[in-house]
Amino acid sequence: MSAVGVLALQGGVAEHISILEQLGCDVKEIRTPDELESISALILPGGESTTLISLLNRWELTSPLRSMGEDGFPIFGTCAGAVLLSKEIDEKEHEVSQNSLGLADVKAVRNYFGRQTCSFLKSIKVTGLAEPFPGVFIRAPLLLPLSDTVEVLSSVEDGPVFLRQDNLWLSSFHPELTTDCRIHRLFLESQGILKGSG
């Protein structure tokens, strides 16, 4: 199995690496286009979405990542990473103008659940998991499907928080901030990168 990459420009990089290593994955930190060549999937971590897109542009990663996503390469974005994958981006209070990779037919409503002080933990039901998952929500976006090719994997009262569209997975919450590996395993198994657990 080739390595799983974690975009290592900003945000919760170490936490994703820890979860992936628990699953037995070789992990590679990604900072340059050349480093994309030897991975089988990529995690876009949480952080600050406007900062992340600026860093992607600075390190000339935007174009290769967009091409890889369009070609079916597995990419999983968590929180700000999910915002980067979305074709439309709004704020709860007003429209925003922000660039993104624009790969998934999703509208991300940034900071929908409030600022840092409004962070919360919520047990959520997830398609494909037998038991609820501990969802950690920190300045989390709401993720609204824009086409029927987007599958909702989990919702809370306000709407969807975990989606997939073929090779693209997006979560509002931070699965890396728990000791629970099941979300990462679900993503990697769905892409044939990890063998199913039975």
C-alpha positions in Angstrom: 0.0 0.0 0.0 1.4 3.4 -0.9 1.3 6.2 1.6 -1.7 8.3 2.6 -0.9 12.0 2.4 -1.8 14.7 4.8 -1.7 18.3 3.6 0.8 19.8 6.0 0.5 23.5 5.5 -1.6 24.4 8.5 -4.1 22.9 10.9 -4.6 19.5 12.6 -1.9 17.7 10.7 -0.3 15.7 13.6 -3.8 14.4 14.8 -4.6 13.0 11.4 -1.2 11.4 11.1 -1.7 9.7 14.5 -5.1 8.2 13.5 -3.7 7.0 10.1 -0.7 5.4 11.8 -3.1 3.6 14.2 -4.7 2.1 11.2 -1.4 0.8 10.0 -0.9 3.3 7.2 2.3 4.8 6.0 1.8 8.5 6.1 3.5 11.3 4.1 3.3 15.0 4.9 2.4 17.0 1.7 3.8 20.4 1.1 4.9 20.5 -2.5 3.4 19.2 -5.8 6.2 16.6 -6.2 5.2 14.9 -2.9 1.7 14.2 -4.4 3.2 11.6 -6.7 3.7 8.7 -4.2 0.4 8.7 -2.3 -2.8 6.8 -2.7 -5.2 9.2 -0.9 -5.0 12.7 0.7 -6.4 14.2 3.8 -7.1 18.0 3.9 -7.1 18.9 7.6 -9.0 21.5 9.5 -7.5 24.9 10.1 -8.5 28.3 8.6 -9.9 27.9 5.1 -8.8 31.3 3.7 -5.3 30.8 5.0 -5.2 27.3 3.6 -6.2 28.3 0.1 -3.6 31.1 0.2 -0.9 28.6 1.1 -2.1 26.1 -1.6 -1.7 28.9 -4.2 1.7 29.9 -2.8 3.0 26.4 -2.9 1.5 25.8 -6.4 -0.7 22.9 -5.1 -4.1 24.2 -6.2 -4.0 23.2 -9.8 -2.5 19.6 -9.3 -5.0 19.0 -6.4 -7.9 20.1 -8.5 -6.8 17.9 -11.4 -6.3 14.9 -9.1 -9.7 15.3 -7.6 -11.3 15.6 -11.0 -9.5 12.4 -12.1 -11.0 10.4 -9.2 -8.2 10.6 -6.7 -9.5 10.0 -3.1 -9.5 13.2 -1.0 -11.1 13.7 2.4 -11.5 17.2 3.8 -12.4 17.8 7.4 -13.9 21.1 8.6 -11.8 23.8 6.7 -10.7 21.0 4.4 -14.3 20.3 3.5 -14.8 24.0 2.8 -11.8 23.8 0.3 -13.4 21.0 -1.5 -16.8 22.7 -1.9 -17.9 24.5 -5.1 -19.8 27.2 -3.2 -18.9 28.9 0.1 -21.1 31.1 2.2 -21.1 32.5 5.7 -24.2 32.1 7.9 -24.8 35.9 8.1 -23.7 37.0 4.6 -22.3 35.9 1.3 -18.5 35.5 1.0 -16.1 35.6 -1.9 -13.5 32.9 -1.4 -11.6 30.7 -3.8 -11.6 26.9 -3.3 -10.7 23.7 -5.1 -14.3 23.6 -6.3 -14.5 19.9 -6.7 -17.6 18.7 -4.8 -21.2 19.7 -5.6 -21.5 21.1 -2.1 -22.3 24.5 -0.6 -20.3 25.0 2.6 -21.7 27.5 5.1 -18.7 28.6 7.1 -18.8 28.9 10.9 -22.5 27.8 10.7 -22.4 26.4 14.2 -20.7 29.5 15.8 -17.3 30.6 16.7 -14.6 28.8 18.8 -16.5 29.4 22.0 -19.5 27.6 20.6 -17.6 24.3 20.0 -19.4 21.1 21.0 -19.3 17.4 21.1 -22.3 15.5 19.7 -22.8 11.8 19.2 -23.9 11.3 15.5 -25.2 8.4 13.5 -23.1 7.7 10.4 -24.0 5.6 7.4 -21.7 2.6 7.4 -21.0 2.6 11.2 -22.9 0.3 13.5 -22.5 2.6 16.6 -22.7 6.4 16.8 -19.5 8.5 16.3 -18.3 11.2 18.7 -18.4 14.3 16.5 -16.2 17.2 17.5 -17.5 20.5 16.1 -15.2 23.5 16.2 -16.2 26.6 14.0 -17.9 23.9 11.9 -19.5 24.5 8.5 -22.9 23.2 7.4 -22.5 21.1 4.2 -25.4 21.4 1.7 -25.5 19.0 -1.3 -26.0 20.8 -4.7 -26.7 17.7 -6.7 -28.2 14.2 -6.2 -24.8 12.7 -6.8 -23.8 13.7 -3.3 -24.6 11.2 -0.6 -25.4 12.4 3.0 -23.7 10.1 5.5 -24.6 12.0 8.6 -26.8 14.9 9.7 -27.7 16.9 12.8 -30.8 18.9 13.5 -29.6 21.8 11.3 -28.6 19.7 8.3 -25.8 17.6 6.8 -22.4 17.4 8.4 -20.8 14.4 6.5 -21.0 13.9 2.8 -19.4 11.9 0.0 -19.4 12.3 -3.8 -17.6 9.4 -5.3 -13.9 10.0 -4.4 -14.5 13.1 -2.4 -15.5 13.0 1.3 -16.3 16.0 3.4 -17.0 16.3 7.2 -18.0 19.3 9.2 -16.5 17.7 12.3 -13.0 16.7 13.3 -12.7 12.9 13.5 -9.0 13.3 14.1 -9.7 14.9 17.5 -10.9 11.6 19.0 -9.3 8.2 19.6 -11.9 6.7 17.2 -10.4 5.6 13.9 -13.7 4.5 12.3 -14.3 7.5 10.0 -10.8 7.4 8.6 -11.1 3.6 8.2 -14.5 4.0 6.4 -13.0 6.5 3.9 -9.9 4.3 3.2 -11.9 1.1 2.9 -14.3 2.7 0.5 -11.4 3.7 -1.8 -9.9 0.2 -1.6 -6.8 1.5 0.3 -7.5 -0.6 3.4 -9.1 -4.0 3.3 -12.5 -4.2 5.0 -12.6 -5.4 8.6 -15.2 -8.0 7.8 
